[in-house]
Amino acid sequence: MLVERGLRVMNVELVSEAYAIAANYLRRSGAIPDTLVTDDRLLHLIVKLLQQGEFNKIRLANRAIARFQAQTEARAVA
């Protein structure tokens, strides 16, 4: 992550790769539609995990998937 003038610039490649992994899994499992549209909720989870210090793309994807599924289940119960 780069820091310049007090602004954080994210590693776009890392976010992109983690999103691709997570979105592919969630599309195949039917949790998100099979479209080219970015799922904002999933992207937000990945960015949040990155901001919390996770920099491994596989762990980012896996944790985002777990949180996404937990949120989906919580919404279904409510």
Biopython code that builds the backbone (N, CA, C, O; Angstrom):
import numpy as np
from Bio.PDB.StructureBuilder import StructureBuilder

atoms = [
    (1, "MET", "N", (0.844, -1.171, 0.000)),
    (1, "MET", "CA", (0.000, 0.000, 0.000)),
    (1, "MET", "C", (0.890, 1.235, 0.000)),
    (1, "MET", "O", (1.883, 1.291, 0.725)),
    (2, "LEU", "N", (0.547, 2.189, -0.783)),
    (2, "LEU", "CA", (1.308, 3.422, -0.859)),
    (2, "LEU", "C", (0.625, 4.502, -0.035)),
    (2, "LEU", "O", (-0.603, 4.552, 0.042)),
    (3, "VAL", "N", (1.410, 5.352, 0.570)),
    (3, "VAL", "CA", (0.844, 6.481, 1.302)),
    (3, "VAL", "C", (1.453, 7.748, 0.719)),
    (3, "VAL", "O", (2.674, 7.904, 0.679)),
    (4, "GLU", "N", (0.593, 8.642, 0.273)),
    (4, "GLU", "CA", (1.074, 9.879, -0.316)),
    (4, "GLU", "C", (0.152, 11.011, 0.115)),
    (4, "GLU", "O", (-1.052, 10.976, -0.138)),
    (5, "ARG", "N", (0.724, 12.005, 0.760)),
    (5, "ARG", "CA", (-0.035, 13.178, 1.215)),
    (5, "ARG", "C", (-1.237, 12.796, 2.073)),
    (5, "ARG", "O", (-2.305, 13.400, 1.965)),
    (6, "GLY", "N", (-1.059, 11.811, 2.908)),
    (6, "GLY", "CA", (-2.122, 11.435, 3.832)),
    (6, "GLY", "C", (-3.217, 10.584, 3.209)),
    (6, "GLY", "O", (-4.180, 10.239, 3.893)),
    (7, "LEU", "N", (-3.102, 10.237, 1.945)),
    (7, "LEU", "CA", (-4.114, 9.423, 1.285)),
    (7, "LEU", "C", (-3.581, 8.002, 1.111)),
    (7, "LEU", "O", (-2.396, 7.805, 0.842)),
    (8, "ARG", "N", (-4.443, 7.040, 1.262)),
    (8, "ARG", "CA", (-4.050, 5.652, 1.038)),
    (8, "ARG", "C", (-4.446, 5.252, -0.376)),
    (8, "ARG", "O", (-5.584, 5.456, -0.799)),
    (9, "VAL", "N", (-3.505, 4.691, -1.088)),
    (9, "VAL", "CA", (-3.768, 4.177, -2.419)),
    (9, "VAL", "C", (-3.696, 2.663, -2.326)),
    (9, "VAL", "O", (-2.653, 2.111, -1.974)),
    (10, "MET", "N", (-4.790, 1.991, -2.637)),
    (10, "MET", "CA", (-4.838, 0.549, -2.491)),
    (10, "MET", "C", (-4.143, -0.169, -3.633)),
    (10, "MET", "O", (-4.005, 0.368, -4.732)),
    (11, "ASN", "N", (-3.723, -1.347, -3.367)),
    (11, "ASN", "CA", (-3.156, -2.206, -4.374)),
    (11, "ASN", "C", (-4.316, -2.754, -5.204)),
    (11, "ASN", "O", (-4.945, -3.743, -4.827)),
    (12, "VAL", "N", (-4.592, -2.113, -6.322)),
    (12, "VAL", "CA", (-5.742, -2.461, -7.153)),
    (12, "VAL", "C", (-5.616, -3.881, -7.690)),
    (12, "VAL", "O", (-6.614, -4.594, -7.803)),
    (13, "GLU", "N", (-4.424, -4.286, -8.013)),
    (13, "GLU", "CA", (-4.218, -5.637, -8.544)),
    (13, "GLU", "C", (-4.592, -6.688, -7.501)),
    (13, "GLU", "O", (-5.233, -7.687, -7.831)),
    (14, "LEU", "N", (-4.202, -6.473, -6.260)),
    (14, "LEU", "CA", (-4.529, -7.410, -5.180)),
    (14, "LEU", "C", (-6.034, -7.493, -4.971)),
    (14, "LEU", "O", (-6.588, -8.587, -4.860)),
    (15, "VAL", "N", (-6.696, -6.348, -4.918)),
    (15, "VAL", "CA", (-8.151, -6.318, -4.739)),
    (15, "VAL", "C", (-8.826, -7.018, -5.916)),
    (15, "VAL", "O", (-9.756, -7.801, -5.728)),
    (16, "SER", "N", (-8.362, -6.737, -7.110)),
    (16, "SER", "CA", (-8.936, -7.331, -8.312)),
    (16, "SER", "C", (-8.810, -8.850, -8.315)),
    (16, "SER", "O", (-9.768, -9.555, -8.632)),
    (17, "GLU", "N", (-7.632, -9.351, -7.962)),
    (17, "GLU", "CA", (-7.412, -10.796, -7.949)),
    (17, "GLU", "C", (-8.240, -11.480, -6.870)),
    (17, "GLU", "O", (-8.821, -12.537, -7.115)),
    (18, "ALA", "N", (-8.302, -10.894, -5.687)),
    (18, "ALA", "CA", (-9.099, -11.470, -4.604)),
    (18, "ALA", "C", (-10.584, -11.446, -4.964)),
    (18, "ALA", "O", (-11.314, -12.398, -4.688)),
    (19, "TYR", "N", (-11.023, -10.347, -5.585)),
    (19, "TYR", "CA", (-12.427, -10.256, -6.000)),
    (19, "TYR", "C", (-12.735, -11.327, -7.041)),
    (19, "TYR", "O", (-13.770, -11.989, -6.956)),
    (20, "ALA", "N", (-11.859, -11.505, -8.014)),
    (20, "ALA", "CA", (-12.087, -12.496, -9.068)),
    (20, "ALA", "C", (-12.229, -13.898, -8.479)),
    (20, "ALA", "O", (-13.103, -14.661, -8.892)),
    (21, "ILE", "N", (-11.382, -14.234, -7.525)),
    (21, "ILE", "CA", (-11.439, -15.554, -6.880)),
    (21, "ILE", "C", (-12.765, -15.719, -6.133)),
    (21, "ILE", "O", (-13.466, -16.716, -6.304)),
    (22, "ALA", "N", (-13.094, -14.734, -5.309)),
    (22, "ALA", "CA", (-14.309, -14.821, -4.491)),
    (22, "ALA", "C", (-15.564, -14.806, -5.359)),
    (22, "ALA", "O", (-16.480, -15.600, -5.146)),
    (23, "ALA", "N", (-15.605, -13.908, -6.329)),
    (23, "ALA", "CA", (-16.787, -13.798, -7.188)),
    (23, "ALA", "C", (-16.986, -15.075, -8.004)),
    (23, "ALA", "O", (-18.118, -15.526, -8.181)),
    (24, "ASN", "N", (-15.905, -15.654, -8.496)),
    (24, "ASN", "CA", (-16.006, -16.901, -9.254)),
    (24, "ASN", "C", (-16.634, -17.995, -8.397)),
    (24, "ASN", "O", (-17.535, -18.704, -8.844)),
    (25, "TYR", "N", (-16.153, -18.124, -7.169)),
    (25, "TYR", "CA", (-16.709, -19.140, -6.267)),
    (25, "TYR", "C", (-18.186, -18.873, -5.984)),
    (25, "TYR", "O", (-19.010, -19.784, -6.060)),
    (26, "LEU", "N", (-18.515, -17.627, -5.658)),
    (26, "LEU", "CA", (-19.896, -17.296, -5.311)),
    (26, "LEU", "C", (-20.834, -17.424, -6.508)),
    (26, "LEU", "O", (-21.997, -17.790, -6.342)),
    (27, "ARG", "N", (-20.349, -17.132, -7.699)),
    (27, "ARG", "CA", (-21.172, -17.326, -8.903)),
    (27, "ARG", "C", (-21.445, -18.804, -9.126)),
    (27, "ARG", "O", (-22.574, -19.201, -9.415)),
    (28, "ARG", "N", (-20.407, -19.612, -8.990)),
    (28, "ARG", "CA", (-20.571, -21.059, -9.206)),
    (28, "ARG", "C", (-21.488, -21.691, -8.159)),
    (28, "ARG", "O", (-22.180, -22.667, -8.447)),
    (29, "SER", "N", (-21.494, -21.139, -6.951)),
    (29, "SER", "CA", (-22.352, -21.676, -5.890)),
    (29, "SER", "C", (-23.766, -21.102, -5.959)),
    (29, "SER", "O", (-24.656, -21.548, -5.234)),
    (30, "GLY", "N", (-23.973, -20.110, -6.832)),
    (30, "GLY", "CA", (-25.306, -19.525, -6.986)),
    (30, "GLY", "C", (-25.607, -18.409, -6.008)),
    (30, "GLY", "O", (-26.744, -17.943, -5.945)),
    (31, "ALA", "N", (-24.629, -17.970, -5.247)),
    (31, "ALA", "CA", (-24.854, -16.929, -4.242)),
    (31, "ALA", "C", (-24.989, -15.542, -4.867)),
    (31, "ALA", "O", (-25.679, -14.678, -4.326)),
    (32, "ILE", "N", (-24.328, -15.331, -6.010)),
    (32, "ILE", "CA", (-24.477, -14.074, -6.741)),
    (32, "ILE", "C", (-24.768, -14.424, -8.199)),
    (32, "ILE", "O", (-24.363, -15.484, -8.675)),
    (33, "PRO", "N", (-25.467, -13.541, -8.907)),
    (33, "PRO", "CA", (-25.809, -13.833, -10.310)),
    (33, "PRO", "C", (-24.574, -13.903, -11.204)),
    (33, "PRO", "O", (-23.562, -13.249, -10.953)),
    (34, "ASP", "N", (-24.685, -14.699, -12.233)),
    (34, "ASP", "CA", (-23.577, -14.877, -13.181)),
    (34, "ASP", "C", (-23.621, -13.771, -14.239)),
    (34, "ASP", "O", (-24.015, -13.996, -15.384)),
    (35, "THR", "N", (-23.206, -12.576, -13.826)),
    (35, "THR", "CA", (-23.161, -11.430, -14.726)),
    (35, "THR", "C", (-21.798, -10.767, -14.610)),
    (35, "THR", "O", (-20.987, -11.137, -13.761)),
    (36, "LEU", "N", (-21.555, -9.796, -15.460)),
    (36, "LEU", "CA", (-20.296, -9.061, -15.409)),
    (36, "LEU", "C", (-20.355, -7.879, -14.445)),
    (36, "LEU", "O", (-19.369, -7.161, -14.280)),
    (37, "VAL", "N", (-21.493, -7.678, -13.816)),
    (37, "VAL", "CA", (-21.679, -6.564, -12.881)),
    (37, "VAL", "C", (-20.958, -6.879, -11.571)),
    (37, "VAL", "O", (-21.087, -7.977, -11.031)),
    (38, "THR", "N", (-20.203, -5.912, -11.069)),
    (38, "THR", "CA", (-19.480, -6.073, -9.807)),
    (38, "THR", "C", (-20.454, -6.075, -8.642)),
    (38, "THR", "O", (-21.339, -5.223, -8.566)),
    (39, "ASP", "N", (-20.297, -7.018, -7.744)),
    (39, "ASP", "CA", (-21.120, -7.068, -6.541)),
    (39, "ASP", "C", (-20.495, -6.133, -5.513)),
    (39, "ASP", "O", (-19.427, -6.419, -4.973)),
    (40, "ASP", "N", (-21.163, -5.021, -5.247)),
    (40, "ASP", "CA", (-20.616, -3.996, -4.356)),
    (40, "ASP", "C", (-20.391, -4.509, -2.937)),
    (40, "ASP", "O", (-19.425, -4.123, -2.278)),
    (41, "ARG", "N", (-21.279, -5.375, -2.471)),
    (41, "ARG", "CA", (-21.143, -5.902, -1.112)),
    (41, "ARG", "C", (-19.869, -6.729, -0.970)),
    (41, "ARG", "O", (-19.148, -6.602, 0.020)),
    (42, "LEU", "N", (-19.596, -7.565, -1.950)),
    (42, "LEU", "CA", (-18.384, -8.389, -1.928)),
    (42, "LEU", "C", (-17.138, -7.522, -2.037)),
    (42, "LEU", "O", (-16.167, -7.732, -1.310)),
    (43, "LEU", "N", (-17.161, -6.561, -2.932)),
    (43, "LEU", "CA", (-16.020, -5.663, -3.099)),
    (43, "LEU", "C", (-15.745, -4.894, -1.809)),
    (43, "LEU", "O", (-14.590, -4.736, -1.412)),
    (44, "HIS", "N", (-16.792, -4.422, -1.163)),
    (44, "HIS", "CA", (-16.637, -3.690, 0.099)),
    (44, "HIS", "C", (-15.987, -4.576, 1.165)),
    (44, "HIS", "O", (-15.126, -4.116, 1.915)),
    (45, "LEU", "N", (-16.395, -5.836, 1.231)),
    (45, "LEU", "CA", (-15.804, -6.758, 2.210)),
    (45, "LEU", "C", (-14.309, -6.946, 1.955)),
    (45, "LEU", "O", (-13.515, -6.959, 2.896)),
    (46, "ILE", "N", (-13.931, -7.088, 0.702)),
    (46, "ILE", "CA", (-12.517, -7.285, 0.368)),
    (46, "ILE", "C", (-11.706, -6.044, 0.717)),
    (46, "ILE", "O", (-10.621, -6.150, 1.290)),
    (47, "VAL", "N", (-12.220, -4.875, 0.377)),
    (47, "VAL", "CA", (-11.513, -3.627, 0.689)),
    (47, "VAL", "C", (-11.376, -3.461, 2.198)),
    (47, "VAL", "O", (-10.323, -3.048, 2.684)),
    (48, "LYS", "N", (-12.422, -3.776, 2.930)),
    (48, "LYS", "CA", (-12.382, -3.662, 4.395)),
    (48, "LYS", "C", (-11.322, -4.596, 4.987)),
    (48, "LYS", "O", (-10.574, -4.202, 5.881)),
    (49, "LEU", "N", (-11.262, -5.823, 4.492)),
    (49, "LEU", "CA", (-10.250, -6.770, 4.977)),
    (49, "LEU", "C", (-8.845, -6.290, 4.640)),
    (49, "LEU", "O", (-7.927, -6.443, 5.446)),
    (50, "LEU", "N", (-8.674, -5.716, 3.467)),
    (50, "LEU", "CA", (-7.373, -5.175, 3.077)),
    (50, "LEU", "C", (-6.975, -4.040, 4.012)),
    (50, "LEU", "O", (-5.825, -3.959, 4.441)),
    (51, "GLN", "N", (-7.911, -3.177, 4.322)),
    (51, "GLN", "CA", (-7.641, -2.060, 5.224)),
    (51, "GLN", "C", (-7.311, -2.533, 6.631)),
    (51, "GLN", "O", (-6.639, -1.829, 7.384)),
    (52, "GLN", "N", (-7.778, -3.713, 6.986)),
    (52, "GLN", "CA", (-7.489, -4.283, 8.301)),
    (52, "GLN", "C", (-6.142, -4.996, 8.333)),
    (52, "GLN", "O", (-5.722, -5.496, 9.377)),
    (53, "GLY", "N", (-5.461, -5.041, 7.176)),
    (53, "GLY", "CA", (-4.104, -5.570, 7.171)),
    (53, "GLY", "C", (-3.901, -6.905, 6.492)),
    (53, "GLY", "O", (-2.803, -7.456, 6.556)),
    (54, "GLU", "N", (-4.908, -7.442, 5.850)),
    (54, "GLU", "CA", (-4.746, -8.719, 5.140)),
    (54, "GLU", "C", (-4.254, -8.452, 3.722)),
    (54, "GLU", "O", (-4.899, -7.727, 2.965)),
    (55, "PHE", "N", (-3.113, -9.035, 3.362)),
    (55, "PHE", "CA", (-2.524, -8.774, 2.048)),
    (55, "PHE", "C", (-2.346, -10.031, 1.199)),
    (55, "PHE", "O", (-1.789, -9.959, 0.103)),
    (56, "ASN", "N", (-2.811, -11.174, 1.688)),
    (56, "ASN", "CA", (-2.733, -12.416, 0.925)),
    (56, "ASN", "C", (-4.036, -12.578, 0.141)),
    (56, "ASN", "O", (-5.116, -12.607, 0.729)),
    (57, "LYS", "N", (-3.933, -12.685, -1.191)),
    (57, "LYS", "CA", (-5.143, -12.687, -2.023)),
    (57, "LYS", "C", (-6.048, -13.889, -1.759)),
    (57, "LYS", "O", (-7.270, -13.766, -1.847)),
    (58, "ILE", "N", (-5.479, -15.034, -1.443)),
    (58, "ILE", "CA", (-6.298, -16.218, -1.161)),
    (58, "ILE", "C", (-7.049, -16.043, 0.156)),
    (58, "ILE", "O", (-8.243, -16.332, 0.238)),
    (59, "ARG", "N", (-6.348, -15.571, 1.184)),
    (59, "ARG", "CA", (-7.012, -15.327, 2.474)),
    (59, "ARG", "C", (-8.054, -14.228, 2.348)),
    (59, "ARG", "O", (-9.130, -14.323, 2.938)),
    (60, "LEU", "N", (-7.744, -13.184, 1.585)),
    (60, "LEU", "CA", (-8.721, -12.116, 1.351)),
    (60, "LEU", "C", (-9.995, -12.700, 0.736)),
    (60, "LEU", "O", (-11.102, -12.431, 1.202)),
    (61, "ALA", "N", (-9.821, -13.492, -0.304)),
    (61, "ALA", "CA", (-10.972, -14.091, -0.985)),
    (61, "ALA", "C", (-11.751, -15.012, -0.050)),
    (61, "ALA", "O", (-12.978, -14.931, 0.018)),
    (62, "ASN", "N", (-11.053, -15.881, 0.668)),
    (62, "ASN", "CA", (-11.725, -16.838, 1.549)),
    (62, "ASN", "C", (-12.475, -16.145, 2.689)),
    (62, "ASN", "O", (-13.600, -16.520, 3.016)),
    (63, "ARG", "N", (-11.858, -15.152, 3.277)),
    (63, "ARG", "CA", (-12.530, -14.433, 4.372)),
    (63, "ARG", "C", (-13.712, -13.628, 3.853)),
    (63, "ARG", "O", (-14.745, -13.543, 4.517)),
    (64, "ALA", "N", (-13.569, -13.039, 2.675)),
    (64, "ALA", "CA", (-14.678, -12.295, 2.089)),
    (64, "ALA", "C", (-15.839, -13.236, 1.769)),
    (64, "ALA", "O", (-16.999, -12.888, 1.992)),
    (65, "ILE", "N", (-15.537, -14.410, 1.253)),
    (65, "ILE", "CA", (-16.579, -15.406, 0.961)),
    (65, "ILE", "C", (-17.305, -15.793, 2.246)),
    (65, "ILE", "O", (-18.535, -15.834, 2.281)),
    (66, "ALA", "N", (-16.547, -16.073, 3.292)),
    (66, "ALA", "CA", (-17.156, -16.478, 4.569)),
    (66, "ALA", "C", (-18.057, -15.378, 5.119)),
    (66, "ALA", "O", (-19.167, -15.654, 5.573)),
    (67, "ARG", "N", (-17.590, -14.145, 5.083)),
    (67, "ARG", "CA", (-18.399, -13.037, 5.597)),
    (67, "ARG", "C", (-19.613, -12.783, 4.710)),
    (67, "ARG", "O", (-20.697, -12.493, 5.215)),
    (68, "PHE", "N", (-19.442, -12.888, 3.404)),
    (68, "PHE", "CA", (-20.546, -12.695, 2.474)),
    (68, "PHE", "C", (-21.642, -13.725, 2.748)),
    (68, "PHE", "O", (-22.820, -13.377, 2.832)),
    (69, "GLN", "N", (-21.251, -14.987, 2.887)),
    (69, "GLN", "CA", (-22.218, -16.044, 3.153)),
    (69, "GLN", "C", (-22.887, -15.864, 4.501)),
    (69, "GLN", "O", (-24.088, -16.104, 4.628)),
    (70, "ALA", "N", (-22.136, -15.445, 5.514)),
    (70, "ALA", "CA", (-22.717, -15.206, 6.841)),
    (70, "ALA", "C", (-23.737, -14.079, 6.793)),
    (70, "ALA", "O", (-24.804, -14.176, 7.400)),
    (71, "GLN", "N", (-23.414, -13.012, 6.075)),
    (71, "GLN", "CA", (-24.349, -11.893, 5.937)),
    (71, "GLN", "C", (-25.609, -12.331, 5.188)),
    (71, "GLN", "O", (-26.721, -11.949, 5.554)),
    (72, "THR", "N", (-25.428, -13.123, 4.155)),
    (72, "THR", "CA", (-26.570, -13.614, 3.372)),
    (72, "THR", "C", (-27.480, -14.485, 4.222)),
    (72, "THR", "O", (-28.703, -14.367, 4.150)),
    (73, "GLU", "N", (-26.886, -15.361, 5.027)),
    (73, "GLU", "CA", (-27.669, -16.218, 5.915)),
    (73, "GLU", "C", (-28.386, -15.402, 6.981)),
    (73, "GLU", "O", (-29.535, -15.692, 7.313)),
    (74, "ALA", "N", (-27.719, -14.384, 7.520)),
    (74, "ALA", "CA", (-28.333, -13.530, 8.532)),
    (74, "ALA", "C", (-29.519, -12.767, 7.956)),
    (74, "ALA", "O", (-30.531, -12.586, 8.632)),
    (75, "ARG", "N", (-29.397, -12.322, 6.718)),
    (75, "ARG", "CA", (-30.498, -11.616, 6.064)),
    (75, "ARG", "C", (-31.666, -12.544, 5.792)),
    (75, "ARG", "O", (-32.824, -12.133, 5.871)),
    (76, "ALA", "N", (-31.365, -13.806, 5.469)),
    (76, "ALA", "CA", (-32.419, -14.769, 5.193)),
    (76, "ALA", "C", (-33.209, -15.109, 6.460)),
    (76, "ALA", "O", (-34.418, -15.332, 6.399)),
    (77, "VAL", "N", (-32.534, -15.148, 7.592)),
    (77, "VAL", "CA", (-33.177, -15.469, 8.864)),
    (77, "VAL", "C", (-34.032, -14.304, 9.361)),
    (77, "VAL", "O", (-35.097, -14.506, 9.945)),
    (78, "ALA", "N", (-33.556, -13.096, 9.124)),
    (78, "ALA", "CA", (-34.265, -11.908, 9.631)),
    (78, "ALA", "C", (-35.554, -11.637, 8.931)),
    (78, "ALA", "O", (-36.244, -10.672, 9.260)),
]
sb = StructureBuilder()
sb.init_structure("model")
sb.init_model(0)
sb.init_chain("A")
sb.init_seg("    ")
for serial, (resi, resn, name, xyz) in enumerate(atoms, 1):
    if name == "N":
        sb.init_residue(resn, " ", resi, " ")
    sb.init_atom(name, np.array(xyz, "f"), 0.0, 1.0, " ", f" {name:<3s}", serial, name[0])
structure = sb.get_structure()
